[in-house]
Amino acid sequence: MAGLSIQNVTKTFGTAKALDDVSIEVADGEFLAVLGPSGCGKTTLLRMIAGFETVSGGKIDIGGREVSTPQMNISPEKRRVGIVFQNYALWPHMSVEENIGYSLKVAGVSKAEREARVTAALELVNMQQYGDRRPANLSGGQRQRVALARCLVAEPRLVLFDEPLANLDVHLRASMEDEFADFHKRTGTTILYITHDQAEAMALADRIAVMDHGRLMQLATPRELYHEPANEMVASFISQGMVLPADVETAEKGGECKVTVLGQELVVRCRKGEKPRKNARICCRASQIEAVKGKGAGFDGTITRAVYRGGSARVEFEPEAAPNLGLHFDQPDPVSFEAGQRTRLRITSGWLIPAGEGA
Ligand SMILES: Nc1ncnc2c1ncn2[C@@H]1O[C@H](COP(=O)(O)OP(=O)(O)OP(=O)(O)O)[C@@H](O)[C@H]1O
């Protein structure tokens, strides 16, 4: 296996920039997800790593070897990069074994070696007993495992997954997530996994690269993205974080500072070296908002919606001081909030979004 180095890569189509100065280092054996909304440049990035698309600026190395620069593009078949697509692209008239061994046959690998490698690939994806089946007689998850085995049989240095679970139903997705995680643990394959599904990225990846409008917004562990988003885009994109205006009142001490949000003073976590400033933003989560009894610290407003979800309700709230700022939180059973009801809330904690980074 090999690491992947994407250095200051830019891609333009005519005058439009699909990727803008993106740098990502994937360590040997790492599982890195690229996550972002539609049109953020995920597919373009994958196509450039695979060699189907040239770079307009910057360079890409695989296993320490330069494969893409604006002047040079090593062809896809020489990169030893495996790709698993969302539509499995299996040959319907071939058995599972024939599908997996096809590329070896075309490459002139001997029958004995082919059989050994196909068996080993089937074992890697736990499909030993399905070698004789046709793809039509497999479930969606099994087909995806065959597609993975077909990619692994060529002994790639790096495997790219292009939204591999997008066509599967919710239950199958969960079990395939477990299988991919287990596969990664067993084999130590270097994986770059493209998805727009953050739950999937969080469940699987060591680190996640969040992209928006062709730019890298943050590259961090799932926990860091959730607890310490680098900018407003990441804060609101990951788990529907709420971004609220704040004034920073005190300098950082022990990783915390005092802020005023909607007239309420509170202590939030922050980066080292933060100083008092106006017009800052904090990110807070539904679990960091609670109802206040009486007139304690907090802010008044109106409940606009309460949707019961079994065990708790998602409650939406409009603060009096900033009606355009929709907040939401969960009220556990017994649910008492209703639309139209006036109440007082408080924010219990949050994260001060660093100044001037990305979006
Ligand atoms: N061949 C092309 N010619 C012109 N523009 C392109 C081309 N390929 C991609 N783009 C543009 O580049 C941007 C990034 O596209 P890309 O397909 O990489 O996004 P994505 O994140 O994969 O989106 P999705 O999740 O919808 O597949 C988009 O604005 C897209 O319209």
The ligand as an SDF file (V2000), in Angstrom:
LIG
                    3D

 31 33  0  0  0  0  0  0  0  0999 V2000
  -16.2420   18.1660  -17.4010 N   0  0  0  0  0  0  0  0  0  0  0  0
  -16.6950   19.2710  -16.7610 C   0  0  0  0  0  0  0  0  0  0  0  0
  -16.8790   20.4210  -17.4410 N   0  0  0  0  0  0  0  0  0  0  0  0
  -17.3030   21.5420  -16.8140 C   0  0  0  0  0  0  0  0  0  0  0  0
  -17.5730   21.6170  -15.4910 N   0  0  0  0  0  0  0  0  0  0  0  0
  -17.3970   20.5020  -14.7570 C   0  0  0  0  0  0  0  0  0  0  0  0
  -16.9620   19.2700  -15.3520 C   0  0  0  0  0  0  0  0  0  0  0  0
  -16.8890   18.3230  -14.3650 N   0  0  0  0  0  0  0  0  0  0  0  0
  -17.2780   18.9490  -13.2220 C   0  0  0  0  0  0  0  0  0  0  0  0
  -17.5750   20.2460  -13.4560 N   0  0  0  0  0  0  0  0  0  0  0  0
  -18.0160   21.2380  -12.4440 C   0  0  0  0  0  0  0  0  0  0  0  0
  -17.0880   21.2110  -11.3790 O   0  0  0  0  0  0  0  0  0  0  0  0
  -17.7500   21.3390  -10.1240 C   0  0  0  0  0  0  0  0  0  0  0  0
  -17.4360   20.1480   -9.2330 C   0  0  0  0  0  0  0  0  0  0  0  0
  -18.0710   18.9880   -9.7810 O   0  0  0  0  0  0  0  0  0  0  0  0
  -17.9450   17.5270   -9.1380 P   0  0  0  0  0  0  0  0  0  0  0  0
  -18.6800   16.5840  -10.0240 O   0  0  0  0  0  0  0  0  0  0  0  0
  -16.5160   17.2360   -8.8830 O   0  0  0  0  0  0  0  0  0  0  0  0
  -18.7200   17.7300   -7.7610 O   0  0  0  0  0  0  0  0  0  0  0  0
  -19.2100   16.6110   -6.6960 P   0  0  0  0  0  0  0  0  0  0  0  0
  -18.8380   17.1510   -5.3670 O   0  0  0  0  0  0  0  0  0  0  0  0
  -18.6860   15.2930   -7.0700 O   0  0  0  0  0  0  0  0  0  0  0  0
  -20.7800   16.6520   -6.8770 O   0  0  0  0  0  0  0  0  0  0  0  0
  -21.8620   15.4350   -6.7120 P   0  0  0  0  0  0  0  0  0  0  0  0
  -21.8580   15.0560   -5.2580 O   0  0  0  0  0  0  0  0  0  0  0  0
  -23.1440   16.0860   -7.1410 O   0  0  0  0  0  0  0  0  0  0  0  0
  -21.4320   14.3410   -7.6160 O   0  0  0  0  0  0  0  0  0  0  0  0
  -19.2370   21.4960  -10.4220 C   0  0  0  0  0  0  0  0  0  0  0  0
  -19.5460   22.8650  -10.4200 O   0  0  0  0  0  0  0  0  0  0  0  0
  -19.3580   20.9020  -11.8200 C   0  0  0  0  0  0  0  0  0  0  0  0
  -20.4170   21.4900  -12.5240 O   0  0  0  0  0  0  0  0  0  0  0  0
  1  2  1  0
  2  3  1  0
  2  7  2  0
  3  4  2  0
  4  5  1  0
  5  6  2  0
  6  7  1  0
  6 10  1  0
  7  8  1  0
  8  9  2  0
  9 10  1  0
 10 11  1  0
 11 12  1  0
 11 30  1  0
 12 13  1  0
 13 14  1  0
 13 28  1  0
 14 15  1  0
 15 16  1  0
 16 17  2  0
 16 18  1  0
 16 19  1  0
 19 20  1  0
 20 21  2  0
 20 22  1  0
 20 23  1  0
 23 24  1  0
 24 25  2  0
 24 26  1  0
 24 27  1  0
 28 29  1  0
 28 30  1  0
 30 31  1  0
M  END
$$$$
